[in-house]
Amino acid sequence: AMNRVQLLGRVGQDPIMRQVEGRNPVTIFSLATNEMWRTGDGDVTQGGEIWHPTSLFLCNLGDISQKTTWHRISVFRPGLRDVTYQYVKKGARLYVEGKIDYGEYTDKNNVRRQATTIIA
């Protein structure tokens, strides 16, 4: 079995470092990826990346549509965690490789929520 994801996108906010009592610290940030497609035949390319055509219409820019997806990135490895916290900044273009983690938590209103995180 394999659980691996590769993302190329823009950092949404400066990373923050959190530490829960009794656990190792983690650096957390968001990453935006964009999909673009032409509402006809063929692929649309932008910035050297290839986007696949689809029938989903979220934002129509003439005959080109796009969708932005936000990903939550968590970095636990000590060296990478510290470098990420110190040098990664909002707006930076970043390649992230890791695994997908599906988890649950209870929010402030005692409601169970699901969260998808990329563990880098």
N, CA, C and O atoms as a Tinker XYZ file with bonds, in Angstrom:
   480  protein
     1  N      0.849000   -1.186000    0.000000    73     2
     2  CA     0.000000    0.000000    0.000000    64     1     3
     3  C      0.883000    1.234000    0.000000    63     2     4     5
     4  O      2.015000    1.210000    0.482000    81     3
     5  N      0.346000    2.306000   -0.547000    73     3     6
     6  CA     1.099000    3.553000   -0.615000    64     5     7
     7  C      0.182000    4.723000   -0.279000    63     6     8     9
     8  O     -0.940000    4.799000   -0.780000    81     7
     9  N      0.649000    5.621000    0.557000    73     7    10
    10  CA    -0.065000    6.853000    0.900000    64     9    11
    11  C      0.918000    7.984000    0.662000    63    10    12    13
    12  O      1.743000    8.280000    1.526000    81    11
    13  N      0.839000    8.620000   -0.506000    73    11    14
    14  CA     1.794000    9.658000   -0.875000    64    13    15
    15  C      1.091000   10.742000   -1.672000    63    14    16    17
    16  O      0.280000   10.453000   -2.552000    81    15
    17  N      1.407000   11.990000   -1.360000    73    15    18
    18  CA     0.822000   13.114000   -2.079000    64    17    19
    19  C      1.930000   14.109000   -2.408000    63    18    20    21
    20  O      2.857000   14.307000   -1.623000    81    19
    21  N      1.820000   14.727000   -3.577000    73    19    22
    22  CA     2.747000   15.764000   -4.012000    64    21    23
    23  C      1.932000   16.995000   -4.377000    63    22    24    25
    24  O      0.990000   16.907000   -5.165000    81    23
    25  N      2.291000   18.143000   -3.807000    73    23    26
    26  CA     1.559000   19.380000   -4.054000    64    25    27
    27  C      2.526000   20.481000   -4.448000    63    26    28    29
    28  O      3.642000   20.549000   -3.935000    81    27
    29  N      2.101000   21.335000   -5.351000    73    27    30
    30  CA     2.844000   22.532000   -5.723000    64    29    31
    31  C      1.854000   23.681000   -5.655000    63    30    32    33
    32  O      0.866000   23.704000   -6.389000    81    31
    33  N      2.122000   24.629000   -4.775000    73    31    34
    34  CA     1.175000   25.720000   -4.620000    64    33    35
    35  C      1.784000   26.906000   -3.904000    63    34    36    37
    36  O      3.004000   27.026000   -3.790000    81    35
    37  N      0.914000   27.782000   -3.423000    73    35    38
    38  CA     1.324000   28.999000   -2.714000    64    37    39
    39  C      0.922000   28.898000   -1.249000    63    38    40    41
    40  O     -0.165000   28.426000   -0.917000    81    39
    41  N      1.824000   29.351000   -0.379000    73    39    42
    42  CA     1.596000   29.325000    1.069000    64    41    43
    43  C      0.548000   30.378000    1.418000    63    42    44    45
    44  O      0.643000   31.523000    0.976000    81    43
    45  N     -0.457000   29.989000    2.214000    73    43    46
    46  CA    -1.571000   30.878000    2.552000    64    45    47
    47  C     -1.296000   31.824000    3.708000    63    46    48    49
    48  O     -1.815000   32.940000    3.724000    81    47
    49  N     -0.502000   31.410000    4.658000    73    47    50
    50  CA    -0.136000   32.283000    5.785000    64    49    51
    51  C      1.200000   31.820000    6.327000    63    50    52    53
    52  O      1.608000   30.680000    6.105000    81    51
    53  N      1.890000   32.718000    7.046000    73    51    54
    54  CA     3.162000   32.327000    7.645000    64    53    55
    55  C      2.933000   31.119000    8.551000    63    54    56    57
    56  O      1.935000   31.071000    9.270000    81    55
    57  N      3.834000   30.152000    8.525000    73    55    58
    58  CA     3.684000   28.961000    9.379000    64    57    59
    59  C      3.673000   29.320000   10.862000    63    58    60    61
    60  O      4.300000   30.290000   11.289000    81    59
    61  N      2.954000   28.525000   11.628000    73    59    62
    62  CA     2.948000   28.663000   13.084000    64    61    63
    63  C      3.469000   27.361000   13.673000    63    62    64    65
    64  O      3.334000   26.297000   13.069000    81    63
    65  N      4.064000   27.453000   14.857000    73    63    66
    66  CA     4.533000   26.251000   15.535000    64    65    67
    67  C      3.670000   26.059000   16.776000    63    66    68    69
    68  O      3.475000   26.986000   17.563000    81    67
    69  N      3.160000   24.846000   16.937000    73    67    70
    70  CA     2.318000   24.514000   18.092000    64    69    71
    71  C      2.920000   23.334000   18.827000    63    70    72    73
    72  O      3.573000   22.469000   18.243000    81    71
    73  N      2.677000   23.331000   20.135000    73    71    74
    74  CA     3.100000   22.179000   20.927000    64    73    75
    75  C      2.010000   21.869000   21.937000    63    74    76    77
    76  O      1.649000   22.705000   22.765000    81    75
    77  N      1.500000   20.660000   21.851000    73    75    78
    78  CA     0.520000   20.178000   22.812000    64    77    79
    79  C      1.299000   19.493000   23.920000    63    78    80    81
    80  O      2.283000   18.798000   23.668000    81    79
    81  N      0.853000   19.696000   25.129000    73    79    82
    82  CA     1.556000   19.140000   26.291000    64    81    83
    83  C      1.823000   17.648000   26.118000    63    82    84    85
    84  O      0.916000   16.874000   25.810000    81    83
    85  N      3.070000   17.258000   26.318000    73    83    86
    86  CA     3.445000   15.858000   26.228000    64    85    87
    87  C      3.691000   15.356000   24.818000    63    86    88    89
    88  O      3.953000   14.169000   24.624000    81    87
    89  N      3.613000   16.240000   23.825000    73    87    90
    90  CA     3.832000   15.830000   22.438000    64    89    91
    91  C      4.905000   16.709000   21.806000    63    90    92    93
    92  O      5.222000   17.785000   22.312000    81    91
    93  N      5.455000   16.236000   20.698000    73    91    94
    94  CA     6.463000   16.999000   19.971000    64    93    95
    95  C      5.816000   18.202000   19.278000    63    94    96    97
    96  O      4.642000   18.146000   18.910000    81    95
    97  N      6.578000   19.292000   19.097000    73    95    98
    98  CA     6.027000   20.444000   18.380000    64    97    99
    99  C      5.754000   20.115000   16.915000    63    98   100   101
   100  O      6.315000   19.168000   16.364000    81    99
   101  N      4.887000   20.907000   16.297000    73    99   102
   102  CA     4.534000   20.744000   14.892000    64   101   103
   103  C      4.435000   22.130000   14.260000    63   102   104   105
   104  O      3.931000   23.067000   14.879000    81   103
   105  N      4.918000   22.253000   13.025000    73   103   106
   106  CA     4.753000   23.483000   12.262000    64   105   107
   107  C      3.589000   23.272000   11.303000    63   106   108   109
   108  O      3.518000   22.259000   10.606000    81   107
   109  N      2.677000   24.241000   11.278000    73   107   110
   110  CA     1.442000   24.126000   10.494000    64   109   111
   111  C      1.308000   25.341000    9.576000    63   110   112   113
   112  O      1.575000   26.474000    9.978000    81   111
   113  N      0.888000   25.081000    8.330000    73   111   114
   114  CA     0.564000   26.169000    7.406000    64   113   115
   115  C     -0.413000   25.652000    6.361000    63   114   116   117
   116  O     -0.632000   24.447000    6.243000    81   115
   117  N     -0.999000   26.573000    5.607000    73   115   118
   118  CA    -1.915000   26.176000    4.545000    64   117   119
   119  C     -1.244000   26.400000    3.196000    63   118   120   121
   120  O     -0.395000   27.278000    3.040000    81   119
   121  N     -1.647000   25.586000    2.230000    73   119   122
   122  CA    -1.107000   25.666000    0.883000    64   121   123
   123  C     -2.266000   25.645000   -0.103000    63   122   124   125
   124  O     -3.135000   24.777000   -0.026000    81   123
   125  N     -2.281000   26.601000   -1.031000    73   123   126
   126  CA    -3.334000   26.676000   -2.049000    64   125   127
   127  C     -2.820000   26.085000   -3.350000    63   126   128   129
   128  O     -1.739000   26.436000   -3.822000    81   127
   129  N     -3.607000   25.182000   -3.925000    73   127   130
   130  CA    -3.320000   24.671000   -5.259000    64   129   131
   131  C     -4.458000   25.096000   -6.172000    63   130   132   133
   132  O     -5.604000   25.217000   -5.737000    81   131
   133  N     -4.138000   25.323000   -7.438000    73   131   134
   134  CA    -5.138000   25.763000   -8.409000    64   133   135
   135  C     -5.251000   24.760000   -9.536000    63   134   136   137
   136  O     -4.257000   24.205000  -10.002000    81   135
   137  N     -6.474000   24.542000   -9.960000    73   135   138
   138  CA    -6.749000   23.758000  -11.164000    64   137   139
   139  C     -7.361000   24.707000  -12.170000    63   138   140   141
   140  O     -8.248000   25.491000  -11.833000    81   139
   141  N     -6.894000   24.640000  -13.396000    73   139   142
   142  CA    -7.484000   25.444000  -14.470000    64   141   143
   143  C     -7.806000   24.524000  -15.634000    63   142   144   145
   144  O     -7.096000   23.549000  -15.883000    81   143
   145  N     -8.887000   24.841000  -16.347000    73   143   146
   146  CA    -9.249000   24.035000  -17.504000    64   145   147
   147  C    -10.042000   24.874000  -18.483000    63   146   148   149
   148  O    -10.725000   25.830000  -18.113000    81   147
   149  N     -9.932000   24.492000  -19.732000    73   147   150
   150  CA   -10.691000   25.131000  -20.800000    64   149   151
   151  C    -12.021000   24.391000  -20.895000    63   150   152   153
   152  O    -12.056000   23.165000  -20.789000    81   151
   153  N    -13.088000   25.108000  -21.089000    73   151   154
   154  CA   -14.411000   24.489000  -21.120000    64   153   155
   155  C    -14.721000   23.900000  -22.495000    63   154   156   157
   156  O    -15.829000   24.022000  -23.018000    81   155
   157  N    -13.711000   23.264000  -23.051000    73   155   158
   158  CA   -13.853000   22.570000  -24.326000    64   157   159
   159  C    -12.824000   21.461000  -24.379000    63   158   160   161
   160  O    -12.442000   20.917000  -23.342000    81   159
   161  N    -12.373000   21.121000  -25.570000    73   159   162
   162  CA   -11.366000   20.075000  -25.720000    64   161   163
   163  C     -9.971000   20.633000  -25.463000    63   162   164   165
   164  O     -9.701000   21.804000  -25.726000    81   163
   165  N     -9.095000   19.786000  -24.950000    73   163   166
   166  CA    -7.688000   20.141000  -24.781000    64   165   167
   167  C     -7.348000   20.552000  -23.371000    63   166   168   169
   168  O     -8.225000   20.812000  -22.548000    81   167
   169  N     -6.042000   20.606000  -23.104000    73   167   170
   170  CA    -5.523000   21.003000  -21.798000    64   169   171
   171  C     -5.132000   22.473000  -21.822000    63   170   172   173
   172  O     -4.786000   23.022000  -22.868000    81   171
   173  N     -5.193000   23.095000  -20.664000    73   171   174
   174  CA    -4.726000   24.464000  -20.498000    64   173   175
   175  C     -3.437000   24.390000  -19.704000    63   174   176   177
   176  O     -3.372000   23.676000  -18.704000    81   175
   177  N     -2.413000   25.109000  -20.125000    73   175   178
   178  CA    -1.172000   25.127000  -19.362000    64   177   179
   179  C     -0.964000   26.520000  -18.796000    63   178   180   181
   180  O     -1.305000   27.523000  -19.424000    81   179
   181  N     -0.395000   26.563000  -17.592000    73   179   182
   182  CA    -0.070000   27.839000  -16.964000    64   181   183
   183  C      1.137000   27.644000  -16.074000    63   182   184   185
   184  O      1.142000   26.752000  -15.225000    81   183
   185  N      2.148000   28.450000  -16.248000    73   183   186
   186  CA     3.328000   28.390000  -15.392000    64   185   187
   187  C      4.049000   27.054000  -15.440000    63   186   188   189
   188  O      4.673000   26.657000  -14.456000    81   187
   189  N      3.978000   26.357000  -16.558000    73   187   190
   190  CA     4.669000   25.089000  -16.681000    64   189   191
   191  C      3.905000   23.922000  -16.089000    63   190   192   193
   192  O      4.390000   22.791000  -16.127000    81   191
   193  N      2.723000   24.166000  -15.543000    73   191   194
   194  CA     1.931000   23.097000  -14.957000    64   193   195
   195  C      0.797000   22.769000  -15.920000    63   194   196   197
   196  O      0.272000   23.661000  -16.585000    81   195
   197  N      0.419000   21.507000  -16.000000    73   195   198
   198  CA    -0.664000   21.095000  -16.897000    64   197   199
   199  C     -1.913000   20.850000  -16.072000    63   198   200   201
   200  O     -1.877000   20.134000  -15.072000    81   199
   201  N     -3.006000   21.443000  -16.491000    73   199   202
   202  CA    -4.284000   21.291000  -15.803000    64   201   203
   203  C     -5.205000   20.487000  -16.701000    63   202   204   205
   204  O     -5.192000   20.663000  -17.919000    81   203
   205  N     -5.991000   19.619000  -16.124000    73   203   206
   206  CA    -6.813000   18.702000  -16.896000    64   205   207
   207  C     -8.217000   19.260000  -17.105000    63   206   208   209
   208  O     -8.771000   19.900000  -16.212000    81   207
   209  N     -8.790000   19.022000  -18.273000    73   207   210
   210  CA   -10.155000   19.486000  -18.523000    64   209   211
   211  C    -11.153000   18.711000  -17.665000    63   210   212   213
   212  O    -10.947000   17.538000  -17.354000    81   211
   213  N    -12.214000   19.377000  -17.296000    73   211   214
   214  CA   -13.263000   18.750000  -16.502000    64   213   215
   215  C    -14.562000   19.488000  -16.754000    63   214   216   217
   216  O    -14.557000   20.542000  -17.390000    81   215
   217  N    -15.658000   18.964000  -16.277000    73   215   218
   218  CA   -16.943000   19.612000  -16.508000    64   217   219
   219  C    -17.391000   20.447000  -15.319000    63   218   220   221
   220  O    -18.521000   20.935000  -15.315000    81   219
   221  N    -16.543000   20.628000  -14.308000    73   219   222
   222  CA   -16.884000   21.398000  -13.118000    64   221   223
   223  C    -16.679000   22.879000  -13.392000    63   222   224   225
   224  O    -15.603000   23.271000  -13.843000    81   223
   225  N    -17.695000   23.724000  -13.128000    73   223   226
   226  CA   -17.596000   25.152000  -13.384000    64   225   227
   227  C    -17.726000   25.900000  -12.070000    63   226   228   229
   228  O    -18.820000   25.996000  -11.514000    81   227
   229  N    -16.613000   26.433000  -11.567000    73   227   230
   230  CA   -16.638000   27.166000  -10.307000    64   229   231
   231  C    -16.407000   28.655000  -10.531000    63   230   232   233
   232  O    -17.089000   29.479000   -9.923000    81   231
   233  N    -15.479000   29.006000  -11.376000    73   231   234
   234  CA   -15.154000   30.397000  -11.657000    64   233   235
   235  C    -14.903000   30.482000  -13.152000    63   234   236   237
   236  O    -13.923000   29.912000  -13.631000    81   235
   237  N    -15.735000   31.158000  -13.896000    73   235   238
   238  CA   -15.624000   31.191000  -15.340000    64   237   239
   239  C    -14.859000   32.431000  -15.771000    63   238   240   241
   240  O    -15.299000   33.550000  -15.508000    81   239
   241  N    -13.736000   32.252000  -16.422000    73   239   242
   242  CA   -12.916000   33.337000  -16.953000    64   241   243
   243  C    -12.964000   33.240000  -18.473000    63   242   244   245
   244  O    -11.988000   32.835000  -19.105000    81   243
   245  N    -14.094000   33.609000  -19.056000    73   243   246
   246  CA   -14.260000   33.398000  -20.484000    64   245   247
   247  C    -14.463000   31.927000  -20.720000    63   246   248   249
   248  O    -15.417000   31.341000  -20.209000    81   247
   249  N    -13.568000   31.310000  -21.496000    73   247   250
   250  CA   -13.681000   29.870000  -21.737000    64   249   251
   251  C    -12.705000   29.085000  -20.868000    63   250   252   253
   252  O    -12.461000   27.905000  -21.120000    81   251
   253  N    -12.136000   29.740000  -19.831000    73   251   254
   254  CA   -11.240000   29.064000  -18.886000    64   253   255
   255  C    -11.868000   29.134000  -17.501000    63   254   256   257
   256  O    -12.314000   30.196000  -17.066000    81   255
   257  N    -11.900000   27.992000  -16.807000    73   255   258
   258  CA   -12.439000   27.942000  -15.449000    64   257   259
   259  C    -11.318000   27.544000  -14.501000    63   258   260   261
   260  O    -10.318000   26.961000  -14.918000    81   259
   261  N    -11.491000   27.865000  -13.220000    73   259   262
   262  CA   -10.479000   27.488000  -12.242000    64   261   263
   263  C    -11.100000   27.164000  -10.900000    63   262   264   265
   264  O    -12.210000   27.593000  -10.583000    81   263
   265  N    -10.355000   26.393000  -10.116000    73   263   266
   266  CA   -10.764000   26.011000   -8.772000    64   265   267
   267  C     -9.525000   26.054000   -7.884000    63   266   268   269
   268  O     -8.480000   25.520000   -8.256000    81   267
   269  N     -9.632000   26.687000   -6.707000    73   267   270
   270  CA    -8.552000   26.719000   -5.728000    64   269   271
   271  C     -8.908000   25.773000   -4.592000    63   270   272   273
   272  O    -10.026000   25.809000   -4.077000    81   271
   273  N     -7.957000   24.920000   -4.198000    73   271   274
   274  CA    -8.139000   24.001000   -3.076000    64   273   275
   275  C     -7.099000   24.336000   -2.021000    63   274   276   277
   276  O     -5.919000   24.497000   -2.332000    81   275
   277  N     -7.543000   24.440000   -0.763000    73   275   278
   278  CA    -6.648000   24.719000    0.355000    64   277   279
   279  C     -6.318000   23.425000    1.084000    63   278   280   281
   280  O     -7.200000   22.609000    1.356000    81   279
   281  N     -5.035000   23.246000    1.398000    73   279   282
   282  CA    -4.547000   22.056000    2.072000    64   281   283
   283  C     -3.887000   22.472000    3.390000    63   282   284   285
   284  O     -3.160000   23.464000    3.442000    81   283
   285  N     -4.144000   21.715000    4.435000    73   283   286
   286  CA    -3.486000   21.943000    5.728000    64   285   287
   287  C     -2.245000   21.067000    5.770000    63   286   288   289
   288  O     -2.328000   19.850000    5.607000    81   287
   289  N     -1.088000   21.694000    5.991000    73   287   290
   290  CA     0.188000   20.984000    6.003000    64   289   291
   291  C      0.733000   20.981000    7.425000    63   290   292   293
   292  O      0.786000   22.027000    8.071000    81   291
   293  N      1.142000   19.804000    7.921000    73   291   294
   294  CA     1.759000   19.673000    9.245000    64   293   295
   295  C      3.138000   19.053000    9.074000    63   294   296   297
   296  O      3.295000   18.037000    8.397000    81   295
   297  N      4.145000   19.681000    9.700000    73   295   298
   298  CA     5.522000   19.205000    9.602000    64   297   299
   299  C      5.992000   18.833000   10.997000    63   298   300   301
   300  O      6.090000   19.696000   11.870000    81   299
   301  N      6.287000   17.544000   11.216000    73   299   302
   302  CA     6.691000   17.038000   12.527000    64   301   303
   303  C      8.191000   16.790000   12.646000    63   302   304   305
   304  O      8.744000   16.911000   13.740000    81   303
   305  N      8.868000   16.444000   11.539000    73   303   306
   306  CA    10.299000   16.106000   11.595000    64   305   307
   307  C     11.101000   17.298000   12.092000    63   306   308   309
   308  O     10.993000   18.384000   11.522000    81   307
   309  N     11.912000   17.126000   13.149000    73   307   310
   310  CA    12.578000   18.259000   13.806000    64   309   311
   311  C     13.336000   19.207000   12.882000    63   310   312   313
   312  O     13.104000   20.414000   12.952000    81   311
   313  N     14.216000   18.730000   12.033000    73   311   314
   314  CA    14.973000   19.633000   11.167000    64   313   315
   315  C     14.088000   20.362000   10.181000    63   314   316   317
   316  O     14.178000   21.582000   10.041000    81   315
   317  N     13.233000   19.621000    9.494000    73   315   318
   318  CA    12.338000   20.203000    8.500000    64   317   319
   319  C     11.315000   21.125000    9.151000    63   318   320   321
   320  O     10.986000   22.178000    8.605000    81   319
   321  N     10.817000   20.732000   10.312000    73   319   322
   322  CA     9.844000   21.541000   11.055000    64   321   323
   323  C     10.423000   22.922000   11.362000    63   322   324   325
   324  O      9.747000   23.933000   11.169000    81   323
   325  N     11.667000   22.972000   11.837000    73   323   326
   326  CA    12.285000   24.231000   12.231000    64   325   327
   327  C     12.614000   25.109000   11.025000    63   326   328   329
   328  O     12.408000   26.322000   11.064000    81   327
   329  N     13.125000   24.500000    9.955000    73   327   330
   330  CA    13.439000   25.255000    8.736000    64   329   331
   331  C     12.160000   25.826000    8.122000    63   330   332   333
   332  O     12.138000   26.972000    7.673000    81   331
   333  N     11.105000   25.025000    8.107000    73   331   334
   334  CA     9.815000   25.486000    7.579000    64   333   335
   335  C      9.316000   26.686000    8.372000    63   334   336   337
   336  O      8.900000   27.689000    7.793000    81   335
   337  N      9.357000   26.584000    9.678000    73   335   338
   338  CA     8.882000   27.672000   10.543000    64   337   339
   339  C      9.697000   28.949000   10.330000    63   338   340   341
   340  O      9.144000   30.048000   10.329000    81   339
   341  N     10.995000   28.804000   10.152000    73   339   342
   342  CA    11.871000   29.973000   10.050000    64   341   343
   343  C     11.853000   30.629000    8.670000    63   342   344   345
   344  O     11.890000   31.856000    8.584000    81   343
   345  N     11.797000   29.848000    7.589000    73   343   346
   346  CA    12.030000   30.403000    6.261000    64   345   347
   347  C     10.810000   30.458000    5.335000    63   346   348   349
   348  O     10.801000   31.270000    4.411000    81   347
   349  N      9.799000   29.642000    5.541000    73   347   350
   350  CA     8.635000   29.661000    4.651000    64   349   351
   351  C      7.753000   30.852000    5.025000    63   350   352   353
   352  O      7.462000   31.075000    6.200000    81   351
   353  N      7.331000   31.613000    4.015000    73   351   354
   354  CA     6.528000   32.809000    4.250000    64   353   355
   355  C      5.288000   32.804000    3.367000    63   354   356   357
   356  O      5.253000   32.144000    2.328000    81   355
   357  N      4.275000   33.547000    3.791000    73   355   358
   358  CA     3.030000   33.683000    3.039000    64   357   359
   359  C      3.324000   34.118000    1.604000    63   358   360   361
   360  O      4.118000   35.030000    1.372000    81   359
   361  N      2.680000   33.459000    0.652000    73   359   362
   362  CA     2.829000   33.795000   -0.756000    64   361   363
   363  C      3.926000   33.036000   -1.475000    63   362   364   365
   364  O      3.984000   33.044000   -2.705000    81   363
   365  N      4.803000   32.376000   -0.716000    73   363   366
   366  CA     5.899000   31.627000   -1.342000    64   365   367
   367  C      5.351000   30.446000   -2.138000    63   366   368   369
   368  O      4.381000   29.808000   -1.727000    81   367
   369  N      5.971000   30.161000   -3.265000    73   367   370
   370  CA     5.611000   28.979000   -4.038000    64   369   371
   371  C      6.400000   27.819000   -3.452000    63   370   372   373
   372  O      7.615000   27.911000   -3.274000    81   371
   373  N      5.699000   26.720000   -3.151000    73   371   374
   374  CA     6.329000   25.643000   -2.402000    64   373   375
   375  C      5.874000   24.284000   -2.926000    63   374   376   377
   376  O      4.705000   24.086000   -3.256000    81   375
   377  N      6.824000   23.354000   -2.995000    73   375   378
   378  CA     6.540000   21.958000   -3.315000    64   377   379
   379  C      6.518000   21.192000   -1.999000    63   378   380   381
   380  O      7.449000   21.290000   -1.200000    81   379
   381  N      5.458000   20.434000   -1.778000    73   379   382
   382  CA     5.313000   19.657000   -0.553000    64   381   383
   383  C      5.057000   18.204000   -0.924000    63   382   384   385
   384  O      4.249000   17.907000   -1.804000    81   383
   385  N      5.755000   17.308000   -0.245000    73   383   386
   386  CA     5.547000   15.883000   -0.435000    64   385   387
   387  C      5.279000   15.268000    0.931000    63   386   388   389
   388  O      5.980000   15.568000    1.897000    81   387
   389  N      4.283000   14.421000    1.015000    73   387   390
   390  CA     3.969000   13.801000    2.289000    64   389   391
   391  C      2.892000   12.758000    2.149000    63   390   392   393
   392  O      2.710000   12.170000    1.083000    81   391
   393  N      2.171000   12.530000    3.245000    73   391   394
   394  CA     1.092000   11.544000    3.236000    64   393   395
   395  C     -0.196000   12.214000    3.720000    63   394   396   397
   396  O     -0.161000   13.214000    4.437000    81   395
   397  N     -1.318000   11.649000    3.320000    73   395   398
   398  CA    -2.622000   12.163000    3.729000    64   397   399
   399  C     -3.017000   11.509000    5.043000    63   398   400   401
   400  O     -2.890000   10.296000    5.214000    81   399
   401  N     -3.500000   12.337000    5.973000    73   399   402
   402  CA    -3.965000   11.831000    7.265000    64   401   403
   403  C     -5.390000   12.339000    7.492000    63   402   404   405
   404  O     -5.652000   13.539000    7.410000    81   403
   405  N     -6.290000   11.424000    7.773000    73   403   406
   406  CA    -7.673000   11.774000    8.073000    64   405   407
   407  C     -7.868000   11.639000    9.576000    63   406   408   409
   408  O     -7.606000   10.582000   10.150000    81   407
   409  N     -8.324000   12.699000   10.205000    73   407   410
   410  CA    -8.500000   12.659000   11.644000    64   409   411
   411  C     -9.809000   13.289000   12.072000    63   410   412   413
   412  O    -10.513000   13.909000   11.276000    81   411
   413  N    -10.116000   13.117000   13.338000    73   411   414
   414  CA   -11.310000   13.723000   13.934000    64   413   415
   415  C    -10.900000   14.489000   15.172000    63   414   416   417
   416  O     -9.936000   14.137000   15.852000    81   415
   417  N    -11.648000   15.541000   15.452000    73   415   418
   418  CA   -11.426000   16.314000   16.664000    64   417   419
   419  C    -12.753000   16.906000   17.112000    63   418   420   421
   420  O    -13.726000   16.907000   16.357000    81   419
   421  N    -12.791000   17.405000   18.336000    73   419   422
   422  CA   -13.987000   18.059000   18.873000    64   421   423
   423  C    -13.688000   19.543000   18.984000    63   422   424   425
   424  O    -12.705000   19.935000   19.612000    81   423
   425  N    -14.536000   20.376000   18.375000    73   423   426
   426  CA   -14.287000   21.815000   18.385000    64   425   427
   427  C    -14.736000   22.452000   19.705000    63   426   428   429
   428  O    -15.165000   21.756000   20.625000    81   427
   429  N    -14.630000   23.780000   19.785000    73   427   430
   430  CA   -14.952000   24.516000   21.009000    64   429   431
   431  C    -16.411000   24.348000   21.438000    63   430   432   433
   432  O    -16.737000   24.453000   22.620000    81   431
   433  N    -17.285000   24.085000   20.458000    73   431   434
   434  CA   -18.715000   23.913000   20.745000    64   433   435
   435  C    -19.082000   22.457000   20.974000    63   434   436   437
   436  O    -20.259000   22.097000   20.945000    81   435
   437  N    -18.073000   21.615000   21.203000    73   435   438
   438  CA   -18.258000   20.194000   21.469000    64   437   439
   439  C    -18.893000   19.449000   20.282000    63   438   440   441
   440  O    -19.660000   18.504000   20.465000    81   439
   441  N    -18.553000   19.901000   19.056000    73   439   442
   442  CA   -19.039000   19.261000   17.842000    64   441   443
   443  C    -17.883000   18.471000   17.230000    63   442   444   445
   444  O    -16.778000   18.993000   17.079000    81   443
   445  N    -18.144000   17.210000   16.881000    73   443   446
   446  CA   -17.107000   16.372000   16.252000    64   445   447
   447  C    -16.905000   16.824000   14.814000    63   446   448   449
   448  O    -17.864000   16.969000   14.056000    81   447
   449  N    -15.659000   17.042000   14.450000    73   447   450
   450  CA   -15.299000   17.485000   13.101000    64   449   451
   451  C    -14.278000   16.528000   12.500000    63   450   452   453
   452  O    -13.548000   15.841000   13.215000    81   451
   453  N    -14.244000   16.499000   11.175000    73   451   454
   454  CA   -13.245000   15.717000   10.469000    64   453   455
   455  C    -12.239000   16.678000    9.843000    63   454   456   457
   456  O    -12.610000   17.765000    9.402000    81   455
   457  N    -10.977000   16.285000    9.804000    73   455   458
   458  CA    -9.922000   17.106000    9.230000    64   457   459
   459  C     -9.012000   16.250000    8.363000    63   458   460   461
   460  O     -8.649000   15.131000    8.727000    81   459
   461  N     -8.655000   16.794000    7.218000    73   459   462
   462  CA    -7.684000   16.148000    6.334000    64   461   463
   463  C     -6.420000   16.962000    6.403000    63   462   464   465
   464  O     -6.458000   18.179000    6.222000    81   463
   465  N     -5.296000   16.316000    6.660000    73   463   466
   466  CA    -4.014000   16.988000    6.807000    64   465   467
   467  C     -2.972000   16.272000    5.966000    63   466   468   469
   468  O     -2.990000   15.048000    5.840000    81   467
   469  N     -2.068000   17.046000    5.394000    73   467   470
   470  CA    -0.913000   16.483000    4.702000    64   469   471
   471  C      0.238000   16.498000    5.706000    63   470   472   473
   472  O      0.627000   17.558000    6.197000    81   471
   473  N      0.778000   15.320000    6.008000    73   471   474
   474  CA     1.905000   15.200000    6.911000    64   473   475
   475  C      3.185000   15.214000    6.064000    63   474   476   477
   476  O      3.478000   14.254000    5.351000    81   475
   477  N      3.935000   16.304000    6.152000    73   475   478
   478  CA     5.141000   16.473000    5.321000    64   477   479
   479  C      6.377000   16.023000    6.078000    63   478   480
   480  O      7.485000   16.088000    5.545000    81   479
